[in-house]
Amino acid sequence: MVAISPPSYLEGPKRMTRHMHPLSFRQVHTSANYFKYSFFPYTIVLWNGLPASVVQQADLEEFKRCLSPTLLPSRP
């Protein structure tokens, strides 16, 4: 694990929908692919796509165990 300072645009959503989990982040919208697929914007998309049962794990090892290749979409 690496300590990385989060960027200023990393915020929670303004309102929750039934498709979001409680730890979702607001997506960064951009028209430039070089930024869209950079670390934070792309990781937000992946994180928000995970089920709540996975992101709410209290233990890192349990979180890793709950992840499976079928949960993560293939990268373009």
DALINRA-V212522 format. One record per residue. N is the residue number from 1. RES is the residue in one small letter. SS is DSSP state (@ for helix, = for strand, . for the rest). PHI is phi in whole degrees, 0 to 359 (none if undefined). Layout:
BEGIN
n/res/ss/phi
N/RES/SS/PHI
N/RES/SS/PHI
END
This chain:
BEGIN
n/res/ss/phi
1/m/./none
2/v/./237
3/a/./276
4/i/./237
5/s/./292
6/p/./288
7/p/./290
8/s/./294
9/y/./277
10/l/./278
11/e/./227
12/g/./285
13/p/./291
14/k/./288
15/r/./213
16/m/./269
17/t/./241
18/r/./289
19/h/./268
20/m/./256
21/h/./259
22/p/./295
23/l/./253
24/s/./289
25/f/./240
26/r/./288
27/q/./288
28/v/./267
29/h/./261
30/t/./210
31/s/./260
32/a/./264
33/n/@/297
34/y/@/295
35/f/@/268
36/k/@/303
37/y/./258
38/s/./281
39/f/@/305
40/f/@/293
41/p/@/300
42/y/@/287
43/t/@/293
44/i/@/299
45/v/@/299
46/l/@/295
47/w/@/298
48/n/@/293
49/g/@/278
50/l/./283
51/p/./291
52/a/@/301
53/s/@/296
54/v/@/274
55/v/@/290
56/q/./267
57/q/./293
58/a/./279
59/d/./249
60/l/@/299
61/e/@/296
62/e/@/292
63/f/@/300
64/k/@/298
65/r/@/294
66/c/@/289
67/l/./288
68/s/./218
69/p/./302
70/t/./285
71/l/./281
72/l/./265
73/p/./290
74/s/./289
75/r/./277
76/p/./294
END
